[in-house]
Amino acid sequence: MSGNQLIANGLPRDVKEEEIQALFTDAGHPIGSMELHPDKGIAYLYMEGSGEAARQAMNGKLLKGRPMRVQSGSARS
């Protein structure tokens, strides 16, 4: 597991990749790539920078009125 991979849970089912990308980028944590599963309310994020710094900054942030749970992790194969 790499230190720049995160899992975002608790996402609204109507969220778009662009909205997640903008939220993280505006906070100074650009996402390199993403696997979004809106039907499950989860996204696997591959950060361009420190995953730990992004996790600390973004955990609990609101997205469309819902708090995200951001944790270290990696996508399932």
SULSULWO-V270639 format. One record per helix or strand. SS is the DSSP state (H for helix, E for strand). FROM is the first residue (numbers start at 0). TO is the last residue. If there is no record, write none. Layout:
BEGIN
ss->SS from->FROM to->TO
ss->SS from->FROM to->TO
END
This chain:
BEGIN
ss->E from->4 to->8
ss->H from->16 to->25
ss->E from->30 to->36
ss->E from->41 to->46
ss->H from->50 to->57
ss->E from->61 to->62
ss->E from->65 to->66
ss->E from->68 to->71
END
